[in-house]
Amino acid sequence: METSYAVKWREPGGESYVGRLELGPRALHLVGDAGGARVDRQIGYDELQGLRIAHDEGERIDGRRALVLERPQGAYHLTSAGFEAGILHELVDRLSGLSLAASRSNAAPTSNRS
């Protein structure tokens, strides 16, 4: 069963969307819309280079602190679509664990058969 959160996010190009974030076994999934434009994004945990909570005004969304998902292709900023700002800390904890597990499984040595 996937865990889902109501979120608003800003993509690396500056576009903003409202929808949901789902935590799957290997990737997070962002599904939402803005002005009738439907979006569906999938970000593998192994793509995450860093997670942090942004405090600077320029990184906030609607004046609210945001979770920054750092990737080689650019950062995604997300915040709760509701009133529960506490989900940011919960997401940092959960995504850190999922990202670490993904990097460990990708770094697992392969066996050589002779």
C-alpha positions, -999 to +999 in steps of 0.1 A: +000+000+000+013+034-010+014+064+014-001+095+000+001+132+010-018+163-003+010+186-016+017+217-037+050+216-056+072+237-078+092+221-106+128+231-116+113+252-145+091+271-121+058+255-128+036+249-098+010+222-093-014+210-066-021+173-061-007+143-042+026+127-035+026+090-032+055+070-018+060+038-037+085+010-032+111+025-056+100+060-065+079+089-053+050+098-076+036+134-080+002+136-096-016+169-100-029+198-121-027+235-126-053+253-147-065+221-162-030+209-172-026+174-158+009+162-147+023+129-136+059+128-124+079+099-111+112+104-092+133+074-083+147+074-048+181+067-063+179+100-082+178+121-050+210+138-043+198+156-012+168+165+009+164+196+030+138+220+044+141+254+028+139+284+050+149+312+025+120+333+011+129+325-025+125+288-019+092+289-001+059+281-017+031+306-009+053+319+020+054+284+035+086+264+042+092+237+015+109+204+013+136+206-014+142+174-034+176+179-050+182+160-083+208+163-111+181+178-134+171+204-109+153+207-075+116+201-068+101+222-039+071+209-022+049+218+007+016+206+023-015+215+004-033+216+037-026+231+070-003+203+083+032+218+080+045+189+101+044+166+071+077+182+059+097+166+087+078+133+083+087+133+045+123+141+052+125+110+075+107+087+051+124+098+019+159+097+036+153+061+045+139+052+011+167+070-007+194+052+014+178+018+008+177+025-030+214+036-030+224+004-011+205-019-034+221-002-065+256-005-049+251-042-040+280-062-055+272-087-082+286-121-079+312-134-104+308-169-116+338-186-130 
